[in-house]
């Protein structure tokens, strides 16, 4: 990562811009609906296949039973191990710029 240091020694790093996408993610035992974060110009598939990160962040998450009929719990934030994902689909096609 490229960084800049000013005369007083303060370090400035490059800020990563990400886009948000509402998604439905299926694991073996649950269905998770929430917001995932994508690097600019990436599709959901790209984000799941690229990078060395083992976990993905999901915000405003709602966790349902495997058949999707009962909500088990809600969480403002959860991390999901990529190895547990069976499938993932976008809920909304329109992406918004993350702040």
Backbone as a ProteinNet text record, in pm:
[ID]
protein_1_A
[PRIMARY]
XXXXXXXXXXXXXXXXXXXXXXXXXXXXXXXXXXXXXXXXXXXXXXXXXXXXXXXXXXXXXXXXXXXXXXXXXXXXXXXXXXXXXXXXXXXXXXXXXXX
[TERTIARY]
84.3	0	90.4	58.1	135.6	96.3	196.1	167.4	256.5	211.5	284.1	307.8	427.4	461.7	491.7	426.1	451.5	573.6	606.3	726.1	722.7	603.8	591.3	587.6	592.3	593.5	457.9	353.5	219.9	212.5	159	150	10.5	3.8	-122.1	-124.2	-229.1	-241.3	-353.9	-350.9	-453.8	-584.6	-692.3	-824.6	-889.5	-936.7	-1002.7	-1150.3	-1198	-1339.4	-1408.9	-1518.7	-1595.6	-1739.3	-1807.5	-1949.3	-2026.1	-2151.5	-2234	-2330.9	-2365.9	-2459.9	-2540	-2671.9	-2756.9	-2749.7	-2730.5	-2714.3	-2783.6	-2817.1	-2870.5	-2764.8	-2720	-2611	-2659.3	-2637.2	-2678.9	-2559	-2570.3	-2471.8	-2538.8	-2471.2	-2528.9	-2655.6	-2655.7	-2766.4	-2854.1	-2809.9	-2885.5	-2884.8	-2973.7	-2972	-2947.2	-2851.9	-2816	-2847.4	-2919.5	-2945.2	-2880.2	-2807.3	-2743.8	-2665.8	-2587.7	-2508.1	-2364.5	-2311.1	-2170.6	-2098.7	-1967.8	-1886.8	-1795.5	-1802	-1726.8	-1624.9	-1505.5	-1409.5	-1470.5	-1434.1	-1490.2	-1478.9	-1586.8	-1595.3	-1603.9	-1602.6	-1615.3	-1761	-1786.4	-1916.4	-1909.2	-2024.2	-2027	-1938.5	-1947.4	-1865.1	-1716.2	-1677.1	-1536.3	-1488.9	-1570.9	-1533	-1516.2	-1600.5	-1591.4	-1473.8	-1435.1	-1327.7	-1188.7	-1179.4	-1050	-1004.4	-877.7	-822.3	-790.6	-706	-664.2	-746.7	-848.9	-930.9	-1011.6	-1010.3	-1083.4	-1230.2	-1257.2	-1392	-1442.1	-1574.3	-1634.7	-1722.6	-1731.1	-1813.9	-1955.3	-2053.5	-2193.9	-2253.4	-2312.1	-2375.6	-2526.5	-2598	-2745.5	-2792.7	-2731.1	-2755	-2879	-2951.8	-3065.1	-3038.3	-3045.1	-3014.8	-3144.1	-3170.6	-3292.3	-3258.3	-3358.2	-3342	-3309.5	-3263	-3222	-3335.3	-3459.9	-3572.9	-3623.8	-3565.2	-3598.9	-3729.6	-3791.6	-3923.7	-3920	-3811.5	-3806.7	-3678.3	-3694.6	-3577.7	-3521.4	-3393.3	-3329.1	-3272.4	-3205.7	-3152.9	-3107.9	-3083.8	-3035.4	-2903.2	-2820.2	-2693.4	-2654	-2602.5	-2553.2	-2429.8	-2354.5	-2231.1	-2203.8	-2164.7	-2113.1	-2007	-1918.6	-1820.5	-1855	-1838.1	-1876.7	-1756.8	-1724.3	-1614.6	-1653.3	-1571.3	-1600.8	-1619.6	-1551.1	-1560.8	-1700.4	-1782.3	-1915.5	-2024.6	-1987	-2085.7	-2114.6	-2243.7	-2287.3	-2323.7	-2401.2	-2433.1	-2461.1	-2452.5	-2480.9	-2541.7	-2645.8	-2709.5	-2735.9	-2728.2	-2764	-2913.9	-2955	-3097.1	-3139.4	-3052.6	-3079.2	-2966	-2998.2	-2896.7	-2823.9	-2890.5	-2829.4	-2738.1	-2614.1	-2516.9	-2504.8	-2472.2	-2453.7	-2309.9	-2258.9	-2123.9	-2117.4	-2024.2	-2005.7	-1933.9	-1967.1	-1904.3	-1804.2
-115.5	0	123.8	219.7	341.8	436.8	495.6	589.7	711.9	817.7	943.7	987.9	1039.7	1088.9	1237.8	1319.8	1463.9	1500.1	1628.2	1676.3	1649.3	1639.8	1614.8	1465.7	1380	1236.3	1169	1246.7	1187.6	1102.5	980.7	887.7	893.7	909.9	911.5	788.6	711.2	593.2	613.9	534.9	542.8	490.2	562.1	520.3	433.8	316.9	225.6	262	279.5	305.9	174.9	149.2	28	63.4	-27.1	-11.6	-110.4	-78.2	-168.5	-242.3	-362.6	-444.5	-528.2	-522.7	-610.8	-749.5	-850.5	-986.5	-1088	-1200.2	-1316.4	-1424.9	-1478.6	-1575.6	-1702.8	-1815.2	-1946.5	-2018.1	-2060.4	-2148.7	-2284.7	-2377.7	-2510.7	-2506.3	-2425.3	-2425.1	-2300.6	-2193.4	-2068.4	-1995.7	-1897.2	-1798.4	-1664.4	-1589	-1459.7	-1352	-1249.3	-1133.1	-1013.4	-935.2	-816.5	-743	-647.4	-565.4	-615.2	-638.9	-676.8	-562.9	-562.3	-453	-504.2	-436.3	-476.5	-369.7	-413.4	-318.7	-259	-137.2	-67.1	-154.2	-158.5	-230.9	-383.5	-436.6	-581	-623.7	-743.4	-807.5	-889.3	-938.1	-1022	-1145.3	-1205.7	-1322.8	-1290.5	-1176	-1135.7	-1121.5	-1059.7	-1035.8	-1167.7	-1265.3	-1394.3	-1478.2	-1461.1	-1542.3	-1482.5	-1350.2	-1282.9	-1255.8	-1227.3	-1178.8	-1289.5	-1255	-1351.2	-1348.3	-1265.6	-1255.4	-1383.3	-1434.3	-1556.7	-1529.7	-1409.8	-1373.7	-1255.1	-1246.1	-1128	-1063.4	-931	-855.3	-843.7	-861.8	-843	-751.4	-639.5	-548.1	-552.5	-505.2	-509.9	-651.2	-748	-888.4	-943.5	-1023.9	-1099.8	-1245.4	-1331.2	-1472.9	-1552.9	-1634.8	-1715.3	-1863.8	-1945.8	-2089.8	-2124.1	-2246	-2287.8	-2279.5	-2295.6	-2285.9	-2142.5	-2050.3	-1909	-1867.8	-1955.3	-1925.2	-1856.2	-1873.1	-1818	-1738.4	-1614.3	-1533.1	-1577	-1611.5	-1658.1	-1543.4	-1448.9	-1332.3	-1225.6	-1106.4	-991.7	-948.4	-887.9	-835.3	-714.6	-611.9	-496.6	-532.9	-631.3	-672.5	-819.2	-891.7	-1027.3	-1054	-1145.5	-1189.6	-1331.9	-1362.3	-1492.2	-1556.2	-1677.9	-1751.8	-1789.4	-1753.1	-1780.8	-1929.7	-2014.4	-2160	-2213.9	-2138	-2183.5	-2139.8	-2061.6	-2010.6	-2115.6	-2147.9	-2240.5	-2162.9	-2053.8	-1964.1	-1825.3	-1726.9	-1588.3	-1518.5	-1438.6	-1364	-1221.1	-1126.2	-988.6	-977.3	-900.3	-873.9	-755.9	-656.2	-538.7	-528	-497.8	-484.8	-350.1	-247.8	-115.1	-105.8	-64.9	-49.4	97.8	121	256.1	271.2	391.5	419.5	414.4	335.6	329.2	453.6	499.3	620.4	585.5
0	0	0	-82.4	-93.8	19.5	83.6	190.6	176.5	240.9	236.7	380.3	406.9	540.1	528.1	612.3	605.3	689.8	691.7	760.9	911.4	969.2	1112.7	1146.7	1044.3	1066.5	1061.5	1028.3	1018.1	891.5	905.3	793.4	732.3	601.5	526.6	436	443.6	357.8	257.8	151.2	48.8	105.3	80.2	126.9	19.6	60.1	-32.1	-42.6	-165	-186.8	-217.3	-148.7	-173.3	-203.1	-268.9	-297.6	-211.9	-181.4	-101.8	-192.4	-151.1	-226.3	-127.6	-137.2	-56.3	-118.7	-35.2	-87.4	2.4	-57.6	13.7	-1.5	112.3	113.9	181.7	115.7	169.2	226.2	352.2	413.3	430.1	489.5	507.7	592.2	697.8	793.7	793.4	728.4	733.3	599	591.4	484.4	552.5	501.1	558.2	455	498.2	412.9	477.6	399.1	453	347.3	391.5	302.4	302.8	183.8	167.6	96.6	106.3	53.5	-56.5	-170.8	-288.9	-325	-365.2	-420.1	-546.9	-577.2	-693.2	-818.6	-895.2	-1022.7	-1006.6	-884.9	-865.4	-860.5	-909.5	-892.1	-763.5	-716.7	-597.2	-617.4	-732.6	-765.8	-755.9	-809.3	-803.9	-659.9	-578.3	-439	-362.8	-391.7	-323	-372.9	-497.5	-555.4	-540.8	-523.2	-519.3	-376.8	-367.8	-241.8	-143.7	-48	50.9	177.9	179.7	299.7	319.3	439.9	471	505	554	597.3	517.3	502.4	444.3	551.4	545.8	640	585	672.8	636.9	744	701.8	795.9	777.1	876.8	877	842.2	906	873.5	942.6	867.9	920.7	886.2	986.6	968.2	979.7	877.6	869.2	871.5	899.6	888.7	743.6	721	586.6	484.9	530.2	436.3	422.7	498.5	487.4	552.6	628.8	685.2	821.6	897.1	1032.2	1052.1	1099.4	1130.8	1265	1266.5	1389	1471	1406.2	1476.5	1378.1	1434.2	1357.9	1418.1	1334.5	1383.4	1299	1364.4	1289.8	1208.5	1256.9	1189.5	1218.1	1113.7	1133	1028	1059	960.4	923.5	797	744.3	676.8	717.6	657.4	514.5	417.8	276.5	248.7	325.7	305.2	335.1	406.6	444.5	347.1	247.3	151.7	45	28.3	-76	-201.7	-184.1	-295.1	-241.3	-330	-293.2	-414.6	-389.8	-498.1	-452.6	-546	-511.1	-489.2	-390	-367.6	-453.7	-461.1	-544.3	-645.7	-766.1	-868.6	-861	-808.1	-802.1	-682.1	-704.9	-598	-560.4	-434.1	-385.1	-336.2	-345	-300.8	-147.5	-91.5	53.5	100.8	219.5	274.3	379.2
[MASK]
+++++++++++++++++++++++++++++++++++++++++++++++++++++++++++++++++++++++++++++++++++++++++++++++++++

